[in-house]
């Protein structure tokens, strides 16, 4: 995100969450992240910020946590996107793979996507725009309003198109006055 001009900081507290204009929930272990959201009292503040228009991008585990239906997740998800997401849908770490994806509405040809113990979006509800699918039709990227979910790790390639796409979502939210609780800091997103 720094390479596309964003001011980047970690969010571990509700106070830090209140200070950002957009949020990326990274890959990792979805159960652990869900537990940390509860342990640090971030789940409800995050839900409130999303309802107020905070742009959020969930990659891999982050996509799992944005979904409103996640079979087998032992803690509540954020539940902000009308998605059903299957965890570890393609198998174990050894079953990780790469694929070229066509991105709807994003120019530049196929995007190389890295899937590591990846989830699969098995269903998308009303209001969800599918941005990319694997060859078998499995949804790999989608958007619902200011929320973006990718089941792969875009940070592992040099292709910055999705990063720029998310920055534009954040800029739109800032222009609408919906992203921050206090005064928006537009200069933080200059590219």
Buried (B, 14 or more C-beta within 10 A) or exposed (E): BEEBEBEEEEBEEBEBBBBBBBBBBEBBBBBEBBEBBEEBEBBEBBBBBBEEBBBBBBBBBBBBBBBBBBEEBEBEBBBBBBBBBBBBBBEEEEEBEEBEBEBEEBEEEEBBBBBBBBBBBBEBEEEBEBBBBBEEEBBBBBBBBBBBBBBBBBBBBEBBBBBBBBBEBBBBBBEEEBBBBEEBBBEBBEE
